[in-house]
């Protein structure tokens, strides 16, 4: 959504002095599951924190899964670091459960708490072991900035290496705290939740009067796309588009206080004389869509707007420029732990350290994995005052059956998104020719007479490519540890395949076309990760020397 283009201070202090990893992805496009992935280095199917509220997610689920003793700040303290945090940690971290238990691993902290986490003008913070305090009438990001500066000073005076996280809620939607309710035993917290455009600081409300949602090819397209509920969306009306443009401007305006916060931190690091010895990491938990694919403001989808998020790193030895290697949120915990001298080779990490020097970046352009696991459970939620309008005339509060497993694959001469939904619908986008994901070229989405069936990837027909993609997704959707970074080794134990291009060697045709075919499917749509509903789990491996008999389906190309 081009948000960083509207942050000149981020550009001045971080982007222009560090590396922008342009192909960085979150694996689950919603805040709490994505944050747990970031802190643990595990995909959501391995944390089983898949939602923002109980029973499938939120802070209570994080604690119940045992991660309060097994996540990054705990490991950093074991490595000799002081650790500090201010801002939002997790959803469902509240004014009633903040001390049962307190989040472990923080030397000093000042957390935002529900139900006022997203209340820009009445935020509730909770410092260390003190009771929560309401900041009615004060702008949340500005309050956060002062707390961040104080924690930075604590870290400097600790005389130890330190790690500081600053997590403002901007530009998240403003949420009416009276509608943000949940039960730890279940229930449906989405029933009455009321989200509106983010509120900028008063000093920024006049900015960007002409800014509009970028009119890209997928902006409110004439033809529906996607799968499941998304393909039933009607075109947005002029009234909705006007509202969405206002919503977009409010997001940009709300980010200006974040931009000032970044400069405040960098200036203080320089004044303390430690800027050149400090790593600065800028990222977000998920992306965002506004009007793309006929969607109202929100996230939770597998489109690039939702999963391709900024990652910028500045620090000692980090070159200035852009990197095209594929990275993900599962890589951040091992990256930070490696910087700190901790155990970044843990068996339970689903990611690997991101290269931070020029030589390693160049080396990993040819050796690093080319894929990202993408997954989601639950519903698609519209933010703002408008619901989703469907082609049957209904207006709904959320999109049902938004559970899917997907694969993002970027290699030499190919750029692919492949997904299987809990409805067992499929998507296949070739982003080399269709960067805005408008044309689903999976054979199930178009008649055999369609020109899409003549589409080639790496010069080969889809009938050859799809079984390879499905076999790879069969691994990544349930992978653990090393199999997440090297999934081809599960299918090809001999180690002679590490990329899609290598898997497309014709000597494997009989195996893929006749033996494994397409096996990824769901038994049922669920709101959370329930193994029995996730379909087949066993991966079939290629056996060297075994004779396979292959075939193609008549009419399939």
VMD Tcl script that draws the C-alpha trace (Angstrom):
set ca {
  {0.00 0.00 0.00}
  {3.06 2.28 -0.40}
  {2.94 3.39 3.24}
  {6.73 3.71 3.56}
  {6.68 6.22 0.69}
  {4.88 8.57 3.09}
  {7.43 8.19 5.90}
  {10.35 10.53 5.09}
  {12.04 10.10 8.47}
  {12.02 6.31 8.17}
  {13.57 6.76 4.74}
  {16.19 9.21 6.00}
  {17.32 7.25 9.05}
  {16.72 3.59 8.15}
  {15.87 2.88 4.50}
  {18.65 5.07 3.07}
  {21.16 3.58 5.52}
  {20.19 -0.08 5.51}
  {18.85 -2.96 3.45}
  {15.23 -3.16 2.28}
  {14.27 -6.83 1.94}
  {11.65 -6.43 -0.78}
  {10.46 -10.05 -0.75}
  {9.65 -10.37 2.92}
  {6.45 -12.15 3.91}
  {4.30 -12.80 6.91}
  {2.96 -16.35 6.81}
  {-0.38 -15.59 8.52}
  {-1.95 -12.25 7.67}
  {-3.41 -11.27 11.02}
  {-1.78 -9.73 14.07}
  {-1.67 -12.23 16.96}
  {-0.72 -15.40 15.03}
  {1.84 -13.40 13.06}
  {3.37 -11.95 16.24}
  {3.64 -15.38 17.84}
  {5.41 -16.60 14.69}
  {7.78 -13.63 14.88}
  {8.60 -14.26 18.56}
  {8.93 -18.06 18.35}
  {10.31 -18.63 14.86}
  {7.50 -21.11 14.21}
  {4.72 -21.21 11.67}
  {1.19 -20.89 13.04}
  {0.47 -24.58 12.41}
  {3.28 -25.31 14.88}
  {2.23 -22.77 17.51}
  {-1.50 -23.48 17.17}
  {-2.11 -19.81 17.88}
  {-4.22 -19.09 14.83}
  {-6.64 -16.34 15.85}
  {-6.72 -13.08 17.80}
  {-9.12 -14.32 20.50}
  {-9.63 -17.55 22.45}
  {-10.25 -20.38 21.97}
  {-7.89 -20.43 18.98}
  {-5.66 -17.46 19.71}
  {-4.81 -14.41 21.78}
  {-2.55 -14.09 24.81}
  {-4.35 -16.84 26.80}
  {-3.69 -19.32 23.99}
  {-0.04 -18.22 23.77}
  {0.34 -18.97 27.48}
  {-1.61 -22.24 27.31}
  {0.66 -23.49 24.52}
  {3.70 -23.01 26.78}
  {5.32 -20.20 24.82}
  {5.56 -17.72 27.68}
  {8.69 -19.61 28.72}
  {9.88 -20.34 25.16}
  {10.16 -17.22 23.05}
  {12.70 -14.65 21.94}
  {13.04 -12.35 25.00}
  {13.61 -15.35 27.27}
  {16.36 -16.61 24.97}
  {17.90 -13.14 24.73}
  {18.08 -12.85 28.50}
  {19.79 -16.26 28.58}
  {22.30 -14.75 26.13}
  {23.10 -11.89 28.52}
  {20.77 -9.21 27.16}
  {18.51 -6.79 28.94}
  {15.11 -6.75 27.22}
  {12.51 -3.98 26.97}
  {9.08 -3.67 25.39}
  {6.41 -1.04 24.97}
  {3.22 -1.12 22.93}
  {0.95 -3.91 21.82}
  {2.26 -7.41 22.53}
  {-0.72 -9.68 21.76}
  {-4.47 -9.50 21.35}
  {-6.60 -10.55 24.33}
  {-3.85 -9.28 26.66}
  {-6.19 -7.37 28.92}
  {-6.77 -5.25 32.01}
  {-7.95 -8.43 33.76}
  {-5.37 -11.06 32.70}
  {-2.17 -8.96 32.49}
  {-0.85 -10.49 35.71}
  {-1.98 -14.08 35.27}
  {0.72 -14.60 34.25}
  {2.76 -11.57 33.28}
  {4.59 -11.93 29.96}
  {7.97 -13.48 30.78}
  {11.36 -12.41 29.51}
  {11.19 -8.64 29.84}
  {13.58 -6.66 32.04}
  {11.16 -3.75 31.89}
  {7.92 -3.35 29.97}
  {4.97 -1.04 29.40}
  {2.25 -2.92 27.51}
  {-0.88 -1.70 25.80}
  {-3.89 -3.63 27.10}
  {-7.30 -4.58 25.73}
  {-9.99 -3.40 25.51}
  {-8.25 -0.03 24.98}
  {-5.31 -1.22 22.83}
  {-6.77 0.40 19.69}
  {-8.35 3.40 21.39}
  {-6.15 6.17 20.01}
  {-7.33 8.78 22.52}
  {-7.78 6.63 25.61}
  {-5.13 3.92 25.60}
  {-4.40 1.76 28.63}
  {-0.78 0.93 29.48}
  {0.56 -1.39 32.16}
  {4.16 -0.93 33.35}
  {6.14 -3.79 34.94}
  {4.14 -4.98 37.96}
  {2.13 -1.80 38.38}
  {-1.64 -1.70 37.78}
  {-2.95 -0.52 34.38}
  {-3.21 3.23 33.76}
  {-5.60 4.97 31.36}
  {-4.32 7.88 29.25}
  {-7.63 9.51 28.39}
  {-7.28 12.48 26.06}
  {-3.67 11.69 25.17}
  {-2.62 10.47 21.72}
  {-1.56 6.82 21.96}
  {1.52 6.98 19.71}
  {2.86 10.05 21.53}
  {2.41 8.36 24.91}
  {4.17 5.32 23.51}
  {7.05 7.45 22.22}
  {7.79 8.87 25.67}
  {7.69 5.39 27.16}
  {10.03 4.12 24.43}
  {12.54 6.89 25.10}
  {12.48 6.05 28.81}
  {13.07 2.35 28.18}
  {15.90 3.21 25.79}
  {17.55 5.22 28.55}
  {17.13 2.26 30.92}
  {18.81 0.00 28.39}
  {21.73 2.35 27.89}
  {22.31 2.64 31.64}
  {21.99 -1.12 32.21}
  {25.61 -1.49 31.04}
  {24.58 -4.66 29.21}
  {23.69 -5.31 25.59}
  {19.98 -4.63 25.24}
  {17.00 -5.36 23.01}
  {14.13 -2.87 22.75}
  {10.84 -3.41 20.93}
  {8.53 -0.48 20.24}
  {5.12 -1.54 18.91}
  {2.65 1.28 18.17}
  {-0.82 0.29 17.01}
  {-0.90 2.88 14.22}
  {-2.07 2.60 11.52}
  {-4.49 -0.06 12.81}
  {-8.19 0.77 12.79}
  {-9.59 2.54 15.82}
  {-11.66 0.04 17.83}
  {-14.48 1.03 20.14}
  {-13.44 -0.57 23.48}
  {-17.06 -1.19 24.42}
  {-17.35 -3.62 21.50}
  {-14.03 -5.41 22.05}
  {-15.11 -8.25 24.28}
  {-14.29 -11.93 24.40}
  {-14.61 -14.96 26.62}
  {-11.65 -17.20 27.38}
  {-14.02 -20.14 27.07}
  {-15.14 -19.20 23.58}
  {-17.97 -17.22 22.06}
  {-17.90 -14.95 19.02}
  {-16.09 -11.66 19.73}
  {-16.70 -10.49 16.16}
  {-20.42 -10.18 16.73}
  {-20.46 -6.51 17.78}
  {-16.90 -5.29 17.25}
  {-16.85 -1.77 15.81}
  {-13.78 -0.67 13.82}
  {-13.38 2.71 12.17}
  {-10.55 4.56 10.43}
  {-7.40 5.18 12.49}
  {-7.21 8.54 14.23}
  {-4.17 10.67 13.38}
  {-2.59 13.14 15.77}
  {-4.20 16.57 15.53}
  {-1.01 18.02 14.02}
  {-1.19 15.59 11.09}
  {-4.87 15.71 10.14}
  {-4.30 18.23 7.34}
  {-1.71 16.12 5.51}
  {-2.06 14.36 2.15}
  {-5.44 15.88 1.16}
  {-5.20 14.44 -2.35}
  {-3.95 10.96 -1.44}
  {-6.07 8.07 -2.69}
  {-5.80 4.32 -2.67}
  {-3.45 3.51 -5.59}
  {-5.55 2.72 -8.66}
  {-3.71 -0.48 -9.52}
  {-5.12 -3.07 -11.93}
  {-6.72 -4.98 -9.04}
  {-8.47 -1.90 -7.63}
  {-12.21 -2.69 -7.64}
  {-11.86 -4.81 -10.81}
  {-14.69 -5.30 -13.29}
  {-14.54 -9.08 -12.96}
  {-14.60 -10.96 -9.63}
  {-11.60 -13.04 -8.67}
  {-10.17 -15.16 -5.91}
  {-11.92 -18.13 -4.33}
  {-14.49 -18.98 -1.66}
  {-16.39 -15.88 -0.46}
  {-14.07 -13.44 -2.27}
  {-15.23 -14.49 -5.74}
  {-18.80 -13.54 -4.75}
  {-18.03 -9.90 -3.88}
  {-19.81 -7.23 -5.91}
  {-18.09 -4.10 -7.20}
  {-17.62 -1.36 -4.64}
  {-19.92 1.61 -5.04}
  {-18.71 5.19 -5.45}
  {-19.80 5.85 -1.86}
  {-17.67 2.99 -0.55}
  {-14.69 4.00 -2.67}
  {-14.86 7.57 -1.33}
  {-14.94 6.20 2.22}
  {-12.03 3.87 1.48}
  {-9.94 6.76 0.14}
  {-10.61 8.66 3.38}
  {-9.67 5.55 5.35}
  {-6.42 5.30 3.38}
  {-5.55 8.95 4.08}
  {-6.21 8.42 7.78}
  {-3.76 5.51 7.78}
  {-1.07 7.64 6.16}
  {-1.72 10.48 8.60}
  {-1.62 8.13 11.61}
  {1.78 6.86 10.46}
  {3.32 10.32 10.77}
  {3.54 10.06 14.57}
  {5.25 6.68 14.07}
  {7.66 8.37 11.66}
  {8.48 11.01 14.29}
  {8.93 8.25 16.88}
  {11.53 6.58 14.65}
  {13.50 9.82 14.36}
  {13.27 10.33 18.11}
  {14.78 6.91 18.76}
  {17.53 7.32 16.16}
  {18.43 10.78 17.47}
  {18.73 9.47 21.02}
  {20.81 6.48 19.91}
  {23.16 8.96 18.25}
  {23.25 11.20 21.32}
  {24.11 8.17 23.48}
  {26.96 7.37 21.07}
  {25.70 3.87 20.23}
  {23.91 4.35 16.91}
  {26.70 2.79 14.83}
  {26.70 -0.28 17.07}
  {22.93 -0.80 16.99}
  {20.76 -2.91 14.70}
  {17.43 -1.31 13.82}
  {14.71 -3.57 12.41}
  {11.51 -2.12 10.96}
  {8.61 -4.40 10.02}
  {4.94 -5.09 10.70}
  {2.86 -8.11 11.62}
  {0.72 -8.14 8.45}
  {-0.12 -6.21 5.32}
  {-3.40 -4.60 4.34}
  {-5.86 -4.24 1.49}
  {-8.21 -1.39 0.69}
  {-10.42 -1.79 -2.40}
  {-8.16 -4.33 -4.11}
  {-10.14 -7.34 -5.37}
  {-13.36 -5.51 -4.34}
  {-12.37 -5.85 -0.68}
  {-13.19 -3.33 2.03}
  {-10.31 -2.34 4.35}
  {-8.81 -5.36 6.09}
  {-6.32 -8.20 5.97}
  {-6.53 -12.03 6.40}
  {-6.17 -12.79 2.67}
  {-3.37 -14.42 0.70}
  {-2.99 -11.58 -1.79}
  {0.33 -9.72 -1.99}
  {-1.15 -6.64 -0.31}
  {-1.76 -8.74 2.83}
  {1.35 -10.92 3.02}
  {4.23 -8.99 1.42}
  {5.30 -6.63 4.21}
  {8.22 -4.21 4.70}
  {11.42 -5.44 6.32}
  {14.23 -2.91 6.62}
  {17.38 -3.58 8.64}
  {20.12 -1.07 9.45}
  {23.18 -1.94 11.48}
  {26.88 -2.77 11.59}
  {27.97 -4.30 8.29}
  {24.50 -4.13 6.75}
  {24.82 -2.73 3.20}
  {22.73 0.08 1.77}
  {20.27 -1.00 -0.89}
  {17.66 -3.63 -1.65}
  {17.75 -7.42 -1.38}
  {15.68 -9.76 -3.53}
  {16.07 -12.92 -1.45}
  {12.89 -14.49 -0.05}
  {12.49 -13.99 3.71}
  {9.68 -14.50 6.20}
  {8.66 -13.73 9.77}
  {9.83 -17.21 10.80}
  {13.35 -15.93 10.03}
  {13.33 -12.99 12.43}
  {13.79 -14.84 15.75}
  {16.81 -16.82 14.48}
  {18.20 -13.64 12.90}
  {18.02 -11.64 16.13}
  {19.28 -14.55 18.20}
  {22.27 -14.97 15.90}
  {23.11 -11.27 16.26}
  {22.95 -11.72 20.04}
  {25.18 -14.78 20.01}
  {22.39 -17.10 21.13}
  {21.36 -20.56 19.97}
  {19.96 -19.71 16.54}
  {20.31 -23.32 15.36}
  {17.41 -24.53 17.51}
  {15.59 -27.55 16.07}
  {12.20 -25.91 16.59}
  {12.89 -22.90 14.36}
  {10.94 -23.03 11.11}
  {13.11 -20.28 9.66}
  {16.78 -19.40 9.27}
  {18.86 -16.26 9.85}
  {18.52 -13.52 7.27}
  {21.90 -12.56 5.76}
  {23.02 -9.13 6.92}
  {26.26 -8.51 5.01}
  {26.74 -7.95 1.30}
  {28.64 -11.16 0.57}
  {26.11 -13.36 2.36}
  {23.20 -11.62 0.65}
  {24.78 -12.23 -2.75}
  {25.54 -15.84 -1.88}
  {22.02 -16.56 -0.67}
  {20.49 -15.14 -3.84}
  {21.36 -18.53 -5.32}
  {21.34 -20.81 -2.26}
  {18.45 -19.57 -0.08}
  {15.03 -21.21 -0.22}
  {12.67 -19.69 -2.78}
  {9.38 -20.34 -0.98}
  {7.21 -19.02 1.83}
  {4.52 -20.98 3.64}
  {1.24 -19.03 3.84}
  {-1.76 -20.16 5.90}
  {-4.91 -18.87 7.53}
  {-7.87 -20.08 9.56}
  {-11.17 -18.37 10.20}
  {-12.91 -15.46 8.53}
  {-12.25 -12.37 6.48}
  {-13.16 -9.27 8.49}
  {-14.09 -5.90 6.94}
  {-12.81 -2.88 8.85}
  {-14.73 0.36 8.69}
  {-18.43 1.06 8.42}
  {-19.26 -1.09 5.40}
  {-19.80 -4.84 5.31}
  {-19.05 -7.15 2.39}
  {-21.65 -7.01 -0.40}
  {-22.18 -10.38 -2.07}
  {-23.61 -11.23 -5.47}
  {-26.71 -12.80 -3.90}
  {-27.73 -9.38 -2.58}
  {-26.65 -9.99 1.01}
  {-24.38 -7.70 3.04}
  {-22.38 -9.73 5.56}
  {-20.29 -8.82 8.61}
  {-17.45 -11.15 7.59}
  {-16.36 -13.57 4.89}
  {-16.93 -17.19 5.92}
  {-14.67 -20.12 5.04}
  {-11.51 -18.03 4.92}
  {-9.31 -21.00 5.84}
  {-6.60 -21.88 3.33}
  {-3.08 -23.22 2.83}
  {-0.85 -21.54 0.28}
  {2.61 -21.40 -1.18}
  {4.50 -18.33 -2.38}
  {7.33 -19.34 -4.72}
  {9.84 -16.94 -6.29}
  {12.72 -18.30 -8.35}
  {14.63 -17.61 -11.52}
  {12.03 -16.94 -14.24}
  {9.02 -17.83 -12.10}
  {6.88 -16.02 -9.55}
  {3.95 -18.12 -8.31}
  {1.16 -18.17 -5.74}
  {-0.66 -21.50 -5.24}
  {-3.42 -22.07 -2.70}
  {-5.91 -24.70 -1.59}
  {-8.95 -23.52 0.36}
  {-10.96 -25.38 2.98}
  {-13.72 -25.47 0.36}
  {-11.16 -27.40 -1.74}
  {-11.10 -24.63 -4.31}
  {-7.69 -23.86 -5.84}
  {-5.90 -20.72 -6.91}
  {-2.85 -20.41 -9.14}
  {-1.42 -17.03 -10.09}
  {1.61 -16.43 -12.27}
  {2.80 -13.10 -10.91}
  {5.38 -12.79 -13.69}
  {2.57 -12.03 -16.12}
  {-0.18 -11.22 -13.59}
  {1.42 -9.22 -10.75}
  {-1.96 -8.12 -9.37}
  {-3.37 -11.66 -9.08}
  {-6.39 -11.07 -11.28}
  {-6.37 -14.27 -13.32}
  {-6.67 -17.60 -11.54}
  {-5.12 -20.00 -14.04}
  {-5.78 -23.17 -12.08}
  {-7.65 -25.57 -14.42}
  {-10.51 -25.91 -11.93}
  {-11.23 -22.18 -12.16}
  {-11.72 -22.00 -15.93}
  {-13.13 -24.24 -18.68}
  {-10.68 -26.29 -20.69}
  {-11.37 -24.05 -23.69}
  {-9.98 -21.06 -21.78}
  {-6.71 -19.52 -23.00}
  {-5.34 -20.02 -19.47}
  {-4.98 -23.71 -20.25}
  {-2.32 -22.79 -22.79}
  {-0.38 -20.94 -20.08}
  {3.23 -22.06 -19.63}
  {5.49 -21.74 -16.60}
  {9.19 -22.21 -17.32}
  {8.06 -23.25 -20.80}
  {6.06 -26.17 -19.43}
  {2.29 -26.80 -19.30}
  {0.38 -26.45 -16.06}
  {-0.27 -30.20 -16.01}
  {3.44 -30.68 -15.28}
  {3.88 -27.76 -12.90}
  {0.81 -28.20 -10.68}
  {1.68 -31.65 -9.24}
  {5.07 -30.27 -8.19}
  {3.48 -27.27 -6.50}
  {0.94 -29.45 -4.74}
  {3.61 -31.86 -3.52}
  {5.63 -28.93 -2.15}
  {2.55 -27.49 -0.42}
  {1.92 -30.95 1.03}
  {5.21 -30.53 2.90}
  {5.07 -26.85 3.86}
  {1.50 -26.93 5.19}
  {2.60 -29.23 8.03}
  {6.39 -28.73 8.07}
  {8.49 -28.50 11.22}
  {12.01 -27.20 11.70}
  {14.42 -27.86 8.85}
  {11.69 -29.29 6.62}
  {10.21 -25.78 6.48}
  {13.39 -24.28 5.02}
  {14.28 -27.29 2.87}
  {10.95 -28.94 1.99}
  {12.19 -30.43 -1.27}
  {14.46 -32.71 0.78}
  {11.35 -34.44 2.14}
  {10.14 -35.26 -1.37}
  {13.62 -35.92 -2.75}
  {15.71 -37.36 0.11}
  {18.72 -37.80 -2.18}
  {19.22 -34.04 -1.98}
  {19.32 -33.45 -5.73}
  {16.30 -31.11 -5.78}
  {16.13 -27.74 -4.00}
  {14.04 -25.67 -6.44}
  {10.92 -25.96 -8.56}
  {13.06 -25.78 -11.69}
  {15.03 -28.84 -10.56}
  {11.85 -30.71 -9.61}
  {10.54 -30.15 -13.15}
  {13.23 -32.42 -14.59}
  {11.43 -34.88 -16.86}
  {12.91 -37.87 -15.05}
  {10.47 -37.11 -12.22}
  {7.40 -36.85 -14.48}
  {6.06 -40.34 -13.82}
  {6.37 -39.82 -10.07}
  {4.54 -36.49 -10.04}
  {2.02 -37.08 -12.83}
  {0.99 -40.60 -11.98}
  {1.89 -41.34 -8.38}
  {1.33 -38.29 -6.21}
  {-0.90 -36.04 -8.32}
  {-2.72 -33.35 -6.30}
  {-3.21 -34.48 -2.69}
  {-3.62 -31.31 -0.62}
  {-7.20 -30.97 0.55}
  {-9.31 -30.18 3.60}
  {-11.89 -32.39 5.25}
  {-13.79 -29.46 6.71}
  {-13.67 -25.68 7.11}
  {-12.68 -24.74 10.67}
  {-12.11 -21.50 12.57}
  {-8.82 -22.84 13.96}
  {-6.14 -25.46 13.43}
  {-7.77 -28.85 13.97}
  {-5.58 -31.61 12.61}
  {-8.44 -33.97 11.75}
  {-9.84 -31.37 9.35}
  {-6.54 -30.58 7.66}
  {-6.65 -33.47 5.19}
  {-3.81 -35.89 4.33}
  {-0.57 -35.36 6.23}
  {1.75 -38.04 4.88}
  {4.24 -36.87 2.27}
  {5.16 -39.33 -0.48}
  {8.88 -39.31 -1.23}
  {10.55 -40.07 -4.54}
  {12.55 -43.30 -4.42}
  {15.56 -43.46 -6.71}
  {15.53 -46.62 -8.79}
  {11.83 -47.29 -8.37}
  {9.75 -47.47 -11.54}
  {6.80 -45.08 -11.63}
  {4.01 -45.19 -14.19}
  {2.73 -41.76 -15.13}
  {-0.28 -40.52 -17.04}
  {-2.05 -37.28 -17.89}
  {-5.76 -36.65 -17.92}
  {-7.31 -36.30 -21.37}
  {-7.84 -32.65 -22.24}
  {-5.42 -31.44 -19.58}
  {-2.43 -29.50 -20.82}
}
mol new
graphics top color blue
foreach p $ca { graphics top sphere $p radius 0.5 }
foreach p [lrange $ca 0 end-1] q [lrange $ca 1 end] { graphics top cylinder $p $q radius 0.2 }
display resetview
